[in-house]
Amino acid sequence: MAAKEKFTDQEFLDYVVRALVDNSDAVKTERKVDEMGVLLSVLVDKDDVGKLIGRNGNTAKALRTLLRVVGLKNHARVNLKIEEPEGSTHVRAPRPPQTNRSVDDVVDDLKL
């Protein structure tokens, strides 16, 4: 039986991101460690940012979840930062204002 290949968190991120984007040669990952844990930064071609973030941020959320699992296996807290490439036209949607609604109000909204 072959020995299991051990991926580091950065190698894992690099592998997955290169599989998602069209211009894999432009992918750059960076790893920093501080008292808060591990921060992985990724920079992709400006045309590939949308693929990396995904509709409603779902791809980015999934990547962050997977990196948390990889971090747990290595006893580290891993966070992901997606760098904004130069010349990018990505516009962030404004966040809705925070309201002071109770949990009961939110649950009532969910009832059909």
C-alpha positions as CSV (number, residue, x, y, z in Angstrom):
1,M,0.0,0.0,0.0
2,A,1.4,3.4,-1.0
3,A,2.1,6.0,1.7
4,K,-0.6,8.6,2.1
5,E,0.4,11.9,0.6
6,K,0.2,14.7,3.2
7,F,-0.9,18.1,1.9
8,T,-0.1,21.2,3.8
9,D,-3.0,23.7,4.0
10,Q,-1.3,26.0,1.4
11,E,-0.7,23.1,-1.0
12,F,-4.3,22.0,-0.6
13,L,-5.6,25.6,-1.3
14,D,-3.2,26.0,-4.3
15,Y,-4.4,22.6,-5.8
16,V,-8.1,23.4,-5.4
17,V,-7.9,27.0,-6.6
18,R,-5.9,26.0,-9.7
19,A,-8.7,23.4,-10.5
20,L,-11.4,26.1,-10.3
21,V,-9.9,28.9,-12.4
22,D,-9.2,29.2,-16.1
23,N,-5.8,30.9,-15.7
24,S,-4.0,28.6,-13.3
25,D,-0.6,30.1,-14.0
26,A,-1.8,33.4,-12.3
27,V,-2.6,31.7,-9.0
28,K,-0.4,32.8,-6.1
29,T,-0.9,31.7,-2.5
30,E,0.8,33.0,0.6
31,R,0.9,31.6,4.1
32,K,1.3,33.7,7.3
33,V,1.2,32.4,10.9
34,D,0.5,34.6,13.9
35,E,-1.1,34.4,17.3
36,M,-4.5,34.2,15.6
37,G,-3.6,31.1,13.6
38,V,-2.8,30.6,9.9
39,L,-3.8,33.1,7.3
40,L,-3.8,31.9,3.7
41,S,-4.0,34.6,1.0
42,V,-4.8,33.8,-2.6
43,L,-4.5,36.0,-5.6
44,V,-6.0,35.0,-9.0
45,D,-6.4,36.6,-12.4
46,K,-9.0,39.4,-12.4
47,D,-11.2,37.4,-14.7
48,D,-11.2,34.4,-12.3
49,V,-12.2,36.2,-9.1
50,G,-15.9,35.4,-9.8
51,K,-15.2,31.7,-10.2
52,L,-13.3,31.7,-6.9
53,I,-16.0,33.6,-5.0
54,G,-18.9,31.8,-6.6
55,R,-22.6,32.8,-6.7
56,N,-23.5,34.4,-3.4
57,G,-20.0,33.6,-2.1
58,N,-20.8,29.9,-1.9
59,T,-17.5,28.7,-3.5
60,A,-15.5,30.9,-1.1
61,K,-17.6,29.6,1.9
62,A,-17.0,26.0,0.8
63,L,-13.2,26.7,0.5
64,R,-13.1,28.2,4.0
65,T,-15.0,25.2,5.4
66,L,-12.6,22.8,3.8
67,L,-9.6,24.8,5.1
68,R,-11.0,24.7,8.6
69,V,-11.2,20.9,8.4
70,V,-7.6,20.7,7.1
71,G,-6.6,23.0,9.9
72,L,-8.4,20.9,12.5
73,K,-6.5,17.9,11.4
74,N,-3.3,19.8,11.9
75,H,-4.4,21.5,15.2
76,A,-4.4,25.0,13.6
77,R,-7.0,27.7,12.9
78,V,-6.9,28.4,9.2
79,N,-8.5,31.5,7.6
80,L,-8.7,32.4,3.9
81,K,-8.3,35.9,2.4
82,I,-9.1,36.4,-1.3
83,E,-6.9,39.3,-2.5
84,E,-8.5,41.8,-4.9
85,P,-6.4,41.7,-8.1
86,E,-5.2,44.9,-9.7
87,G,-7.7,46.1,-12.4
88,S,-10.5,44.1,-10.9
89,T,-14.0,45.4,-11.5
90,H,-15.6,43.4,-8.7
91,V,-18.0,45.5,-6.7
92,R,-19.0,44.4,-3.3
93,A,-22.7,44.4,-2.6
94,P,-23.6,46.6,0.4
95,R,-24.5,44.7,3.5
96,P,-28.1,45.1,4.7
97,P,-28.3,47.2,7.9
98,Q,-28.3,45.3,11.2
99,T,-31.6,45.2,13.0
100,N,-32.2,44.6,16.7
101,R,-34.8,41.8,16.1
102,S,-35.4,39.1,18.7
103,V,-34.9,35.5,17.9
104,D,-38.7,35.0,18.3
105,D,-39.3,37.6,15.6
106,V,-37.0,35.8,13.2
107,V,-38.6,32.4,14.0
108,D,-42.1,33.9,13.4
109,D,-40.9,35.1,9.9
110,L,-39.9,31.5,9.1
111,K,-43.3,30.0,9.9
112,L,-45.4,29.2,6.9
